[in-house]
Each structure stands twice: as C-alpha cells, then as structure tokens.
C-alpha cells in the first residue's frame, strides 16, 4: 500500500485460531459460541474505543448479528453495539482484545474463514469521539483462515 493510505499494519491483527465457548447466562442456561483475538496494530493508538464506529464479524461469509458480539478488553465485556459510545476506555497499542460471539452452535472443528470489519473514524482529536458521525469513517477489513481445534473448547 502507498504511504499515507492506511493507519494500521494488518499482519497479525486477527488471531489464527477461534475457540468454542459457553458463557453462563443464568444458573441453568448456557449460550454456545466462539471467540478470537484482535490485536491493536494502529499507528496511533491513543483513541478511545468509540473511535471504532462499527465492528462486524463474518464466519464462512455469514454475517454475525451485532447483538451477538461482545468486545472484551481487560476482562471487561462490552456489547459491540455500545462500543461507539465509549469515550473513557482506550485500546492500547499491541493490546489484544477478545471478540466473543454468543448464540447458535459453536463452529465445527477444522478450518473456517473469519472476517472482522472495523469502521474507524477519521476524527483525530483523541479526547473526543465523533458521536454524531460527522466525520467519514474508513474501513479496515481483516480476513484469514482460522482453525478450531478439538482441544480449543473452553468454559464447557
């Protein structure tokens, strides 16, 4: 890519494996799903989470509903639908967050195509976020083949 056209290094941002998870919802119920890591490789990491205007996940080209996706940063789960509102939590450079997808069946063991799409604001004044979406966003779309191994199940 030509210099100045992107603000991130794609290589290594998206984890190479997904793990099946079961998250307790009530004492008797669990919601199966999966999770993967996403590492901050943005050149300028001093932005609040709200700098991310949207985050979408696709598994084997099927889009996951936004209400089923949670971003977990420093053990703090945040529904992805609320991420654009967060102005006081900063995703630090080289920090890995967990993207958790809940609901439905965990993916089958083996290889899958995982895509994570982030729309990030071009508003660069870091103490603020563009709550009204007055500034355009640029899209970062990461796609890679990932594996779900038999022993990658957690929380079950």
Biotite code that builds the C-alpha atoms (Angstrom):
import biotite.structure as struc

atoms = struc.array([
    struc.Atom([0.000, 0.000, 0.000], chain_id="A", res_id=1, res_name="UNK", atom_name="CA", element="C"),
    struc.Atom([1.254, 3.512, -0.742], chain_id="A", res_id=2, res_name="UNK", atom_name="CA", element="C"),
    struc.Atom([2.498, 5.553, 2.195], chain_id="A", res_id=3, res_name="UNK", atom_name="CA", element="C"),
    struc.Atom([-0.277, 7.527, 3.890], chain_id="A", res_id=4, res_name="UNK", atom_name="CA", element="C"),
    struc.Atom([-3.176, 5.402, 2.646], chain_id="A", res_id=5, res_name="UNK", atom_name="CA", element="C"),
    struc.Atom([-3.639, 3.288, 5.786], chain_id="A", res_id=6, res_name="UNK", atom_name="CA", element="C"),
    struc.Atom([-3.161, 3.809, 9.504], chain_id="A", res_id=7, res_name="UNK", atom_name="CA", element="C"),
    struc.Atom([-2.544, 0.226, 10.566], chain_id="A", res_id=8, res_name="UNK", atom_name="CA", element="C"),
    struc.Atom([-0.479, -2.879, 9.916], chain_id="A", res_id=9, res_name="UNK", atom_name="CA", element="C"),
    struc.Atom([-2.855, -5.728, 9.019], chain_id="A", res_id=10, res_name="UNK", atom_name="CA", element="C"),
    struc.Atom([-0.411, -8.589, 9.540], chain_id="A", res_id=11, res_name="UNK", atom_name="CA", element="C"),
    struc.Atom([-1.008, -10.194, 12.926], chain_id="A", res_id=12, res_name="UNK", atom_name="CA", element="C"),
    struc.Atom([-4.109, -8.178, 13.874], chain_id="A", res_id=13, res_name="UNK", atom_name="CA", element="C"),
    struc.Atom([-6.528, -11.066, 13.511], chain_id="A", res_id=14, res_name="UNK", atom_name="CA", element="C"),
    struc.Atom([-5.844, -14.211, 15.545], chain_id="A", res_id=15, res_name="UNK", atom_name="CA", element="C"),
    struc.Atom([-5.192, -17.508, 13.762], chain_id="A", res_id=16, res_name="UNK", atom_name="CA", element="C"),
    struc.Atom([-7.492, -19.648, 15.915], chain_id="A", res_id=17, res_name="UNK", atom_name="CA", element="C"),
    struc.Atom([-11.021, -19.497, 17.250], chain_id="A", res_id=18, res_name="UNK", atom_name="CA", element="C"),
    struc.Atom([-12.148, -21.149, 20.452], chain_id="A", res_id=19, res_name="UNK", atom_name="CA", element="C"),
    struc.Atom([-15.582, -22.525, 21.180], chain_id="A", res_id=20, res_name="UNK", atom_name="CA", element="C"),
    struc.Atom([-17.044, -21.060, 24.369], chain_id="A", res_id=21, res_name="UNK", atom_name="CA", element="C"),
    struc.Atom([-20.052, -21.471, 26.598], chain_id="A", res_id=22, res_name="UNK", atom_name="CA", element="C"),
    struc.Atom([-20.953, -18.407, 28.637], chain_id="A", res_id=23, res_name="UNK", atom_name="CA", element="C"),
    struc.Atom([-23.232, -18.753, 31.655], chain_id="A", res_id=24, res_name="UNK", atom_name="CA", element="C"),
    struc.Atom([-26.348, -16.620, 31.223], chain_id="A", res_id=25, res_name="UNK", atom_name="CA", element="C"),
    struc.Atom([-28.407, -17.965, 34.072], chain_id="A", res_id=26, res_name="UNK", atom_name="CA", element="C"),
    struc.Atom([-27.723, -20.648, 36.617], chain_id="A", res_id=27, res_name="UNK", atom_name="CA", element="C"),
    struc.Atom([-29.243, -23.306, 34.339], chain_id="A", res_id=28, res_name="UNK", atom_name="CA", element="C"),
    struc.Atom([-28.654, -21.963, 30.819], chain_id="A", res_id=29, res_name="UNK", atom_name="CA", element="C"),
    struc.Atom([-25.611, -21.519, 28.620], chain_id="A", res_id=30, res_name="UNK", atom_name="CA", element="C"),
    struc.Atom([-25.163, -19.894, 25.224], chain_id="A", res_id=31, res_name="UNK", atom_name="CA", element="C"),
    struc.Atom([-22.660, -21.620, 22.946], chain_id="A", res_id=32, res_name="UNK", atom_name="CA", element="C"),
    struc.Atom([-20.434, -19.544, 20.708], chain_id="A", res_id=33, res_name="UNK", atom_name="CA", element="C"),
    struc.Atom([-16.829, -18.779, 19.810], chain_id="A", res_id=34, res_name="UNK", atom_name="CA", element="C"),
    struc.Atom([-14.160, -16.140, 20.404], chain_id="A", res_id=35, res_name="UNK", atom_name="CA", element="C"),
    struc.Atom([-10.969, -14.882, 18.796], chain_id="A", res_id=36, res_name="UNK", atom_name="CA", element="C"),
    struc.Atom([-8.261, -12.329, 19.445], chain_id="A", res_id=37, res_name="UNK", atom_name="CA", element="C"),
    struc.Atom([-7.873, -8.934, 17.747], chain_id="A", res_id=38, res_name="UNK", atom_name="CA", element="C"),
    struc.Atom([-4.633, -7.006, 18.322], chain_id="A", res_id=39, res_name="UNK", atom_name="CA", element="C"),
    struc.Atom([-4.258, -3.215, 18.042], chain_id="A", res_id=40, res_name="UNK", atom_name="CA", element="C"),
    struc.Atom([-1.819, -2.545, 15.199], chain_id="A", res_id=41, res_name="UNK", atom_name="CA", element="C"),
    struc.Atom([-2.968, 1.019, 14.571], chain_id="A", res_id=42, res_name="UNK", atom_name="CA", element="C"),
    struc.Atom([-0.127, 3.503, 14.171], chain_id="A", res_id=43, res_name="UNK", atom_name="CA", element="C"),
    struc.Atom([-1.750, 5.974, 16.574], chain_id="A", res_id=44, res_name="UNK", atom_name="CA", element="C"),
    struc.Atom([-3.217, 4.035, 19.474], chain_id="A", res_id=45, res_name="UNK", atom_name="CA", element="C"),
    struc.Atom([-4.361, 6.927, 21.634], chain_id="A", res_id=46, res_name="UNK", atom_name="CA", element="C"),
    struc.Atom([-8.020, 6.745, 20.676], chain_id="A", res_id=47, res_name="UNK", atom_name="CA", element="C"),
    struc.Atom([-10.947, 5.763, 22.882], chain_id="A", res_id=48, res_name="UNK", atom_name="CA", element="C"),
    struc.Atom([-12.903, 2.659, 21.866], chain_id="A", res_id=49, res_name="UNK", atom_name="CA", element="C"),
    struc.Atom([-15.613, 4.951, 20.460], chain_id="A", res_id=50, res_name="UNK", atom_name="CA", element="C"),
    struc.Atom([-13.213, 5.735, 17.623], chain_id="A", res_id=51, res_name="UNK", atom_name="CA", element="C"),
    struc.Atom([-14.433, 2.376, 16.286], chain_id="A", res_id=52, res_name="UNK", atom_name="CA", element="C"),
    struc.Atom([-17.770, 3.347, 14.760], chain_id="A", res_id=53, res_name="UNK", atom_name="CA", element="C"),
    struc.Atom([-18.782, -0.236, 13.941], chain_id="A", res_id=54, res_name="UNK", atom_name="CA", element="C"),
    struc.Atom([-17.396, -3.749, 14.220], chain_id="A", res_id=55, res_name="UNK", atom_name="CA", element="C"),
    struc.Atom([-18.781, -6.603, 12.128], chain_id="A", res_id=56, res_name="UNK", atom_name="CA", element="C"),
    struc.Atom([-17.844, -10.297, 12.180], chain_id="A", res_id=57, res_name="UNK", atom_name="CA", element="C"),
    struc.Atom([-18.360, -12.899, 9.447], chain_id="A", res_id=58, res_name="UNK", atom_name="CA", element="C"),
    struc.Atom([-17.703, -16.620, 9.756], chain_id="A", res_id=59, res_name="UNK", atom_name="CA", element="C"),
    struc.Atom([-17.559, -18.550, 6.492], chain_id="A", res_id=60, res_name="UNK", atom_name="CA", element="C"),
    struc.Atom([-19.085, -15.466, 4.795], chain_id="A", res_id=61, res_name="UNK", atom_name="CA", element="C"),
    struc.Atom([-22.162, -15.446, 7.084], chain_id="A", res_id=62, res_name="UNK", atom_name="CA", element="C"),
    struc.Atom([-22.536, -12.160, 8.982], chain_id="A", res_id=63, res_name="UNK", atom_name="CA", element="C"),
    struc.Atom([-22.982, -12.471, 12.739], chain_id="A", res_id=64, res_name="UNK", atom_name="CA", element="C"),
    struc.Atom([-25.736, -10.231, 14.188], chain_id="A", res_id=65, res_name="UNK", atom_name="CA", element="C"),
    struc.Atom([-24.269, -7.268, 16.094], chain_id="A", res_id=66, res_name="UNK", atom_name="CA", element="C"),
    struc.Atom([-26.307, -8.086, 19.215], chain_id="A", res_id=67, res_name="UNK", atom_name="CA", element="C"),
    struc.Atom([-24.450, -11.434, 19.463], chain_id="A", res_id=68, res_name="UNK", atom_name="CA", element="C"),
    struc.Atom([-20.961, -9.842, 19.530], chain_id="A", res_id=69, res_name="UNK", atom_name="CA", element="C"),
    struc.Atom([-19.092, -8.674, 22.631], chain_id="A", res_id=70, res_name="UNK", atom_name="CA", element="C"),
    struc.Atom([-15.687, -6.997, 22.791], chain_id="A", res_id=71, res_name="UNK", atom_name="CA", element="C"),
    struc.Atom([-13.759, -7.990, 25.920], chain_id="A", res_id=72, res_name="UNK", atom_name="CA", element="C"),
    struc.Atom([-10.969, -5.626, 26.943], chain_id="A", res_id=73, res_name="UNK", atom_name="CA", element="C"),
    struc.Atom([-9.039, -6.211, 30.181], chain_id="A", res_id=74, res_name="UNK", atom_name="CA", element="C"),
    struc.Atom([-11.725, -8.682, 31.360], chain_id="A", res_id=75, res_name="UNK", atom_name="CA", element="C"),
    struc.Atom([-14.433, -6.063, 30.778], chain_id="A", res_id=76, res_name="UNK", atom_name="CA", element="C"),
    struc.Atom([-17.141, -7.228, 28.330], chain_id="A", res_id=77, res_name="UNK", atom_name="CA", element="C"),
    struc.Atom([-18.712, -4.513, 26.179], chain_id="A", res_id=78, res_name="UNK", atom_name="CA", element="C"),
    struc.Atom([-21.548, -5.238, 23.729], chain_id="A", res_id=79, res_name="UNK", atom_name="CA", element="C"),
    struc.Atom([-20.276, -4.238, 20.289], chain_id="A", res_id=80, res_name="UNK", atom_name="CA", element="C"),
    struc.Atom([-23.405, -2.120, 19.801], chain_id="A", res_id=81, res_name="UNK", atom_name="CA", element="C"),
    struc.Atom([-22.174, 0.126, 22.644], chain_id="A", res_id=82, res_name="UNK", atom_name="CA", element="C"),
    struc.Atom([-18.536, 0.445, 21.504], chain_id="A", res_id=83, res_name="UNK", atom_name="CA", element="C"),
    struc.Atom([-19.176, 3.689, 19.521], chain_id="A", res_id=84, res_name="UNK", atom_name="CA", element="C"),
    struc.Atom([-20.330, 5.336, 22.787], chain_id="A", res_id=85, res_name="UNK", atom_name="CA", element="C"),
    struc.Atom([-17.182, 4.510, 24.823], chain_id="A", res_id=86, res_name="UNK", atom_name="CA", element="C"),
    struc.Atom([-15.034, 7.603, 25.370], chain_id="A", res_id=87, res_name="UNK", atom_name="CA", element="C"),
    struc.Atom([-13.104, 6.637, 28.512], chain_id="A", res_id=88, res_name="UNK", atom_name="CA", element="C"),
    struc.Atom([-11.557, 3.246, 27.648], chain_id="A", res_id=89, res_name="UNK", atom_name="CA", element="C"),
    struc.Atom([-8.521, 3.243, 25.393], chain_id="A", res_id=90, res_name="UNK", atom_name="CA", element="C"),
    struc.Atom([-7.344, 0.216, 23.374], chain_id="A", res_id=91, res_name="UNK", atom_name="CA", element="C"),
    struc.Atom([-3.577, 0.389, 23.793], chain_id="A", res_id=92, res_name="UNK", atom_name="CA", element="C"),
    struc.Atom([-1.065, -0.338, 21.002], chain_id="A", res_id=93, res_name="UNK", atom_name="CA", element="C"),
    struc.Atom([-0.266, -4.072, 20.723], chain_id="A", res_id=94, res_name="UNK", atom_name="CA", element="C"),
    struc.Atom([-3.036, -4.901, 23.219], chain_id="A", res_id=95, res_name="UNK", atom_name="CA", element="C"),
    struc.Atom([-5.183, -7.890, 22.253], chain_id="A", res_id=96, res_name="UNK", atom_name="CA", element="C"),
    struc.Atom([-8.914, -7.788, 22.890], chain_id="A", res_id=97, res_name="UNK", atom_name="CA", element="C"),
    struc.Atom([-11.212, -10.793, 22.683], chain_id="A", res_id=98, res_name="UNK", atom_name="CA", element="C"),
    struc.Atom([-14.143, -10.708, 20.290], chain_id="A", res_id=99, res_name="UNK", atom_name="CA", element="C"),
    struc.Atom([-16.785, -13.093, 21.612], chain_id="A", res_id=100, res_name="UNK", atom_name="CA", element="C"),
    struc.Atom([-19.735, -14.318, 19.557], chain_id="A", res_id=101, res_name="UNK", atom_name="CA", element="C"),
    struc.Atom([-22.589, -15.858, 21.536], chain_id="A", res_id=102, res_name="UNK", atom_name="CA", element="C"),
    struc.Atom([-25.621, -17.744, 20.346], chain_id="A", res_id=103, res_name="UNK", atom_name="CA", element="C"),
    struc.Atom([-26.136, -20.529, 17.857], chain_id="A", res_id=104, res_name="UNK", atom_name="CA", element="C"),
    struc.Atom([-23.888, -23.532, 17.635], chain_id="A", res_id=105, res_name="UNK", atom_name="CA", element="C"),
    struc.Atom([-20.125, -23.340, 18.016], chain_id="A", res_id=106, res_name="UNK", atom_name="CA", element="C"),
    struc.Atom([-18.367, -23.772, 14.679], chain_id="A", res_id=107, res_name="UNK", atom_name="CA", element="C"),
    struc.Atom([-17.342, -27.258, 13.609], chain_id="A", res_id=108, res_name="UNK", atom_name="CA", element="C"),
    struc.Atom([-13.785, -28.428, 14.242], chain_id="A", res_id=109, res_name="UNK", atom_name="CA", element="C"),
    struc.Atom([-11.423, -27.540, 11.418], chain_id="A", res_id=110, res_name="UNK", atom_name="CA", element="C"),
    struc.Atom([-10.735, -24.598, 9.113], chain_id="A", res_id=111, res_name="UNK", atom_name="CA", element="C"),
    struc.Atom([-13.042, -21.582, 8.732], chain_id="A", res_id=112, res_name="UNK", atom_name="CA", element="C"),
    struc.Atom([-12.820, -18.192, 7.021], chain_id="A", res_id=113, res_name="UNK", atom_name="CA", element="C"),
    struc.Atom([-13.055, -15.397, 9.604], chain_id="A", res_id=114, res_name="UNK", atom_name="CA", element="C"),
    struc.Atom([-13.582, -11.762, 8.635], chain_id="A", res_id=115, res_name="UNK", atom_name="CA", element="C"),
    struc.Atom([-13.602, -8.841, 11.047], chain_id="A", res_id=116, res_name="UNK", atom_name="CA", element="C"),
    struc.Atom([-14.542, -5.430, 9.686], chain_id="A", res_id=117, res_name="UNK", atom_name="CA", element="C"),
    struc.Atom([-13.948, -2.239, 11.670], chain_id="A", res_id=118, res_name="UNK", atom_name="CA", element="C"),
    struc.Atom([-15.128, 1.208, 10.599], chain_id="A", res_id=119, res_name="UNK", atom_name="CA", element="C"),
    struc.Atom([-12.856, 3.748, 12.310], chain_id="A", res_id=120, res_name="UNK", atom_name="CA", element="C"),
    struc.Atom([-13.488, 7.465, 12.446], chain_id="A", res_id=121, res_name="UNK", atom_name="CA", element="C"),
    struc.Atom([-11.242, 9.940, 10.658], chain_id="A", res_id=122, res_name="UNK", atom_name="CA", element="C"),
    struc.Atom([-11.842, 12.361, 13.555], chain_id="A", res_id=123, res_name="UNK", atom_name="CA", element="C"),
    struc.Atom([-8.392, 12.536, 15.157], chain_id="A", res_id=124, res_name="UNK", atom_name="CA", element="C"),
    struc.Atom([-8.917, 14.713, 18.250], chain_id="A", res_id=125, res_name="UNK", atom_name="CA", element="C"),
    struc.Atom([-8.312, 11.895, 20.724], chain_id="A", res_id=126, res_name="UNK", atom_name="CA", element="C"),
    struc.Atom([-10.011, 13.259, 23.870], chain_id="A", res_id=127, res_name="UNK", atom_name="CA", element="C"),
    struc.Atom([-13.342, 13.205, 21.992], chain_id="A", res_id=128, res_name="UNK", atom_name="CA", element="C"),
    struc.Atom([-15.310, 10.798, 19.841], chain_id="A", res_id=129, res_name="UNK", atom_name="CA", element="C"),
    struc.Atom([-17.498, 11.637, 16.855], chain_id="A", res_id=130, res_name="UNK", atom_name="CA", element="C"),
    struc.Atom([-20.827, 10.695, 18.449], chain_id="A", res_id=131, res_name="UNK", atom_name="CA", element="C"),
    struc.Atom([-22.854, 12.245, 15.610], chain_id="A", res_id=132, res_name="UNK", atom_name="CA", element="C"),
    struc.Atom([-20.775, 10.565, 12.873], chain_id="A", res_id=133, res_name="UNK", atom_name="CA", element="C"),
    struc.Atom([-19.980, 13.947, 11.300], chain_id="A", res_id=134, res_name="UNK", atom_name="CA", element="C"),
    struc.Atom([-16.615, 12.721, 10.016], chain_id="A", res_id=135, res_name="UNK", atom_name="CA", element="C"),
    struc.Atom([-16.261, 9.921, 7.483], chain_id="A", res_id=136, res_name="UNK", atom_name="CA", element="C"),
    struc.Atom([-15.077, 6.516, 8.607], chain_id="A", res_id=137, res_name="UNK", atom_name="CA", element="C"),
    struc.Atom([-12.509, 4.310, 6.924], chain_id="A", res_id=138, res_name="UNK", atom_name="CA", element="C"),
    struc.Atom([-12.972, 0.553, 6.834], chain_id="A", res_id=139, res_name="UNK", atom_name="CA", element="C"),
    struc.Atom([-10.416, -1.988, 7.945], chain_id="A", res_id=140, res_name="UNK", atom_name="CA", element="C"),
    struc.Atom([-11.431, -5.450, 6.715], chain_id="A", res_id=141, res_name="UNK", atom_name="CA", element="C"),
    struc.Atom([-9.355, -8.362, 8.005], chain_id="A", res_id=142, res_name="UNK", atom_name="CA", element="C"),
    struc.Atom([-9.864, -11.852, 6.585], chain_id="A", res_id=143, res_name="UNK", atom_name="CA", element="C"),
    struc.Atom([-7.951, -15.032, 7.273], chain_id="A", res_id=144, res_name="UNK", atom_name="CA", element="C"),
    struc.Atom([-8.375, -18.758, 7.533], chain_id="A", res_id=145, res_name="UNK", atom_name="CA", element="C"),
    struc.Atom([-8.637, -19.818, 11.161], chain_id="A", res_id=146, res_name="UNK", atom_name="CA", element="C"),
    struc.Atom([-8.737, -23.178, 12.892], chain_id="A", res_id=147, res_name="UNK", atom_name="CA", element="C"),
    struc.Atom([-10.962, -24.565, 15.605], chain_id="A", res_id=148, res_name="UNK", atom_name="CA", element="C"),
    struc.Atom([-9.173, -27.488, 17.200], chain_id="A", res_id=149, res_name="UNK", atom_name="CA", element="C"),
    struc.Atom([-10.791, -30.260, 19.253], chain_id="A", res_id=150, res_name="UNK", atom_name="CA", element="C"),
    struc.Atom([-8.982, -29.097, 22.374], chain_id="A", res_id=151, res_name="UNK", atom_name="CA", element="C"),
    struc.Atom([-9.848, -25.419, 21.872], chain_id="A", res_id=152, res_name="UNK", atom_name="CA", element="C"),
    struc.Atom([-13.154, -25.688, 23.756], chain_id="A", res_id=153, res_name="UNK", atom_name="CA", element="C"),
    struc.Atom([-13.225, -23.560, 26.899], chain_id="A", res_id=154, res_name="UNK", atom_name="CA", element="C"),
    struc.Atom([-15.835, -22.875, 29.515], chain_id="A", res_id=155, res_name="UNK", atom_name="CA", element="C"),
    struc.Atom([-17.694, -26.137, 28.936], chain_id="A", res_id=156, res_name="UNK", atom_name="CA", element="C"),
])
